[in-house]
Amino acid sequence: MTIIGINYAPESSGNAPYTTSLAEGMTALGWDVRVITGFPHYPQWQVYDGYEGQTLDEKQNGVGVLRLRHYVPHEPKLLNRLLMEVHFGVRAALTDWGRPDVVLFVNPGLFSSGVAALRAKLGRRRPGTAIWIQDLYSRGLEEVHTSAAALAPVMRKVEGLVLRAMDRVIVIHDRFRRHAVNELGVAPERALIHRNWSHITPQHAIDTAAVRERRGWAEDEVVVLHAGNMGVKQYLENVVDAARLADERDSRVRFVLLGAGNQLQRLKGLAEGIKSLEFIAPLPDEEYTAALAAADILLVNEKPELREMCVPSKLTSYFATGRPVLAAVDDESSSAGEIESSGAGKVIASGDPAGLLQAAEELGADRAVASDIGGRGPAYVAEHLAADAAMRRWDDVLRSLTQHVRV
């Protein structure tokens, strides 16, 4: 089995943890897995220190990983991100894949998947193919890149062509499946829903008081932590404005933005002089889990009217911690649906900093209610987002794809 996707460990946010977990999980189940990926660069948008040369062949936890250097835009925008994907896709297509029975393409990126898929379709030996959809590009143009919304019909055609070329289309949410079938023309029998799983292990022995002391978080503060990418769709200006209000009102709420992304420097500029807002660079896995556990509230923040293009991967990690989730999102969004299904959080209006601060203060003031809400998260993970069950489902669908091999 070969997995082709531009993101992989040591990247710790976005789809990389899931691609990594899947590769290692399938290896544990007896698959011979090879990953073709890029040099790690996300979410900082620069290649990590220590990664030199044009290719790097390595072994990680039993998985063969071939890394291909590709163009990385320092200030990612729509067009230069597409250029990055095409560059990686061409390199991946020209690389020796071995003789896999199954090739799984990870989306994003759509364009790298499309270029590499031509190799799979035109080669003499045709493996079974699947694409794993974590984001919808055409919806992204409509909901995030509104200045380029006129390109959405073209993107929809491209996205449909790529998806329809696959033997299976694996999506992470039922809304994604509806869009793939109804708008992109994917045959219903080829479109399957495989939800993302929780890729962190709850650490019940974490000394949260010690973590808070190391972080400088006072016991009487209400720490509201947002983890992950800081991009356009996260619309974290809303958090900056809420923190400014917290300063003006001498609130006990401290907002924390943990991670990196193409909006980080802009956000730091907007936040200059605000005492109730803290930025933390990406952390190693254990420290990341400890920071989530030590916070009082975990935050999802999205751009208003963002509804169907994505489901934040951070939610699976949030639910596992047992902390309540506050979601400043569109009430018709996929994120809101996940919060409501789990019962592990509260949905409030997106783009309302005063409402965000008020909700944080109210949830922080009633620890019993917050504990009850947050406590539903681990139960939801155990029932719906368990990694072992996810790996078994993936094993089943990947084995079914071996029937599509043509020699």
N, C-alpha and C positions, 0 to 999 in steps of 0.2 A: 504494500500500500504506500502511495506517495501523497503527501499533503503539500500543497503549494499555497503559501500565504506570506505576505510581506512582513507580518509581525509575529514575533516569537520571543520566549524568554531569552535574555533577562528583562525584557520589557514587562512591566508589572501592571499596566492598565490597558484599557481598550479590550480588543479581542485576543491579545497575546496570551493571557493566562488560560483562556479556554482552549486555544489551539494547542498550547503546551500540555495542558491536562489531558486533552483528547489523545494526543500522540503517545503520551506515557501510559494512559489507561489502555489503549489498544495494544501497546507493546506488552503490558502485563497480561492481557488476554490471549497472547500468542501470535499477534500480528507482527510481521516484519515491516516496520515503519521507517520510512525515509521522509524527512522534511526538507523542502526547498524554500528558503526564506531570505529575507534581506538582512543587512547589517542593522543592529538595534539602534533606533533613533527616536522612538516615540515615548513620551509626549514632548520631549525637549526640542525635537526637530533638528537634531544634530547627532552624528554618529557617536556612540559612546566611546569613551577613552579606552584604548587598548585594542581596538579593532582596526587592523591594518591590512593592506593588500586589496586584491580584487575578489578573491574567493577564500573561504575558510571552511574546511571540512572537519567536523568535530563530532563527538559522542556526548550526549547529555542524558543521563538517567536511562541508558539503554537505547536511546533513539539516535539514529544517524541524522545529523543536521548539516546541510550544506548551505552556507551563507554566500549570497551574491551581493557585491557592492552595487549600489544604484544611486541615482541622483536623489538628493534630499533637499527640498526647498527650506531655506532658513525662515522665510515668512510665508507659510503655506496659504495659498489661495486656490480657488477652484481649478484654474488652468494648470498651474505648476504642480498641483497634486496629481492631476491626470497625467501629466508628463512623467512624474515619478512612477506611477503605476505602469505606464506603457514601457518605460525603461526596464523596470523589474520584470514585467511580463515577457519582453523579448529575451532577456537574459535567461529567464526560467525555461522558455520554449527551446532555447538552443543548448540546454544542459542535458547531460545524460540522466534519464530517469530510471535506468534499469529496465526491468520488465514487470511493472506493477500490474496486479489484477484490477486495482481500483485507484483512481486519482480523485482526491478531494480538493476543491478550490475554495479558498476562504475569502469571503466578501464582507467588508472591504479588503482588497480592492477589486472592483468590478472590471476595470480595464485590463489589469494584469491577468485576471482570470480569463477574460475574453481572448487575449492574445495567446496565452498558454493553452487554452482549450482548443485552438486551431491545430496545435501540434497533436493533441489527443485524438481529434476527429480525423485528421488527414494522414496519420501514421498508418503503416501497414498493420501493426498490431494495435487494436483498439481496446483499451481498458474500459471498465465501467466508470462512469463519471458522475460526480455530484458536486453541487455548489452549496456552501453553507452561508446563509444570508443573515448577517448581523445588523446591516443598515440597508435602507432603500434609497438608492441614489436619486431617482426621479422625485420621490417625496422630499428629499433633502433640498432639491432646487426650489420646490414650491414652498417649503416651510422655513428654511434657513437662509438660503442664498436667494432672497427675493429679487435682488437686482438682476439675477440671471434666470428668473422664472420663465422667461420666454423660451429658454432652451429646454424646458421640461419635456415637451412632446418629443424632441429629438432624443433626450436621455431615456425616455420611456421606451422608445423603439430599440435603442441599443441594449438597454437592460433586458427587455423582452427577448431579443435575439440570443443574448448570452444564456439566459435562464432556460429558454426552450431548447437550447442545444444540449442540455444536460439530461442524463438518465434520471436523476433525482434532484429535486430542489428542497433543501432542508432549511426551514425557517424557525425562528425562535419565539414566534408569537402568532396567535390565530389571526390577528389583523394583517400581519405580513403575508400570511397564506392567502387571505381574501384578496389582497392587492395583487399578489403574484398570479392568481387564477383569473380574477375579474378584469384587471387592468393590463397585465403583461402577457396574458395568453398561455400561461403554463397549464398543461393538462392536469386536472384535479388529482388523478391517480399518481402523478409524479411529485406532487407537492406534499411534504410531510412536516409536521410540527415537532421539533425537538427542543424543548426549553433549555436555556442555559442553567447550569447547576451552580451551587455554591462552591467556589474553589478555595475558600479558606476554611481552616479547621478551628472551630470555637476553642478558645483557650480559657477554660474555666478557672485556672489557677493564676490568672493575671492579677497582679497587685495594682489595681487601678489608682489607688491613692498615691502609690510611688510613681506611677507614670505621670499623673497630674502634677506631682511635685517637680519631677524632672522637666516637664514642659512649661512650668510656671503658671499652671492653671489653678487658681485658688479654689478651695473647697466650696465656697459659697457662690462661685461663678456658674452660669449656665453655658456650657461649652457646646456650640452648634457647629458641627464639623462637616464640611463638604470635601469629599475625596475624589480624585481622578482628574480627568482632562479639564483644562480651562480653555475652552474654545468658544466659538460664536454661539453654538446651540445651547451651551450651558448658561448664557446670559448672566454672568456673575456680577455685572454692574448692579443688579438688584441687591446682591448681598453687600456690596460696597455701600450702597445707599442706606441699607438697613443698619449697617454698622455705624454710619455717620449719625443716624437718628439715635442709636444706642448711646453714643457719646453725648449728644445734646440732652438726652433724658437721664443721664447718669444711670443707665440700665446695668443690671448684673449680667447681661448676655455678652458673651465673647464669641465672635464668628471666626472660624478657622478654615482656611482654604489650603488643603493638602494636595500637592501634585504639581503639574506643570502644563504647558500648552501654549498655543500661539497667541493667546490673549494675556499671558501672565504679566509681561512688562507693562502693558497698557493698564491692567488692573492695579498694579503696584503704583503707577503714576496717579490714578484716580484716588487711591487710598492713602496717599501721602498725608500724614498728620492725624490719621484716624487711629485712636487707641484701642477700639473695640474690635479690631480686625487683625488677624495674624496669618502670615503665609508660612507654610512649611514645605520644603522640597520633598520630592518622592522619597519614600522610606523603604528599607528592606522588608520582606514579608512579615517577619515577627514583629518588628516595630510598627508596621502599618496596622496589623491586627490589634496590637496593644493600644495604639492611638484611637482606633475606632471604639474599642471597649471602654476606654477612659473618658470618652466624650459623653455628654448627657443626651444629645440629640444628633441624629445623622441627617444630613440635608441632601435632597435632590432639588436642583434648581434648573429650570428650562425656559427657553425663550417662549413668550406668549404665542399661542396658536401652533406650537410644535405638537403634533398629534400622533403621527403614524410612522415617521421615518426611522425611529430607533426605540429600543428599550434599554435604559442605562444598565450597563453590566454591573455597576456598583451595587445595585439593589440586592443581588444575591449575597454579596459580602455583608451588606448592612443587616439583612434579615438574620444572618447567622450569629451576630453579636448579641442579640437580645436588647439592643437599644431602640427606642422609638424613632421612626423615620418621619421627617417633616418634608413634604413634597410640594414645592411651589411650582406647580405645573398646570397646564390646561386641563380642565376637569374631564375632557373627553380624550385625553392622551392615553397611550399605552402604559405610561408610567403610573397614571392615576388608576388605571385598571388593575395593575399589579398591587398597588397599595391597598386598594379596596378588597382584592381577593385574599390578601394575606391578613388583613386586619391589623397589621403591625405598624401603622402609621396614620398620619393625618394629611389630607390634601387641602391646600389653600391656593388662592389665586396667584398665578404667575405675574411677575412685573409689579407687585405691590409691596414695596419695602416696609411700609408701616404695618401692613398686615402680617408680613413675615416676622418682624420684631415682636408684634403682639402675640402671635401664635407661639413663638419661642418662649416668651415670658410666661405665658399661661401654662405651657407644657412643663416648663422648668419649675414652676411654683408648686405643682402637684406631683410629687415624686411617686406616689402610689399609682396614680393614673398612668404616668409615664412608664412605670415598671410593668404594669398590666398590658399596656399596648405593645411595648417592646418585647415582652415575653412571648407574644404570639409568633414572632419571627422564626425562632429556632424550630418550633413545631411545624411551621409552614415549610421550612427548608427540609425537615425530615420527611415530610409527606410528599412534597412536590419537587424538591430541588436537590435530592441526594445524588452525590456523584456516582456511587456504585450502580444505582438504577439507571442513570443516564448512560453510563458506559455499556451496560447490557443492551439498551435500546440502540445505541450506535453500532454495537457489534452486529446486531440483527440486520440493520439496514445496509451496513457495509458488506456483509456476507451475501445479501440478496443481489448486490451489484456485481458480484463475481460472475453472475449468470449472463452479464452483458458483454463479457470479454469476447472479442473477435480476433482470430488469428489470421 
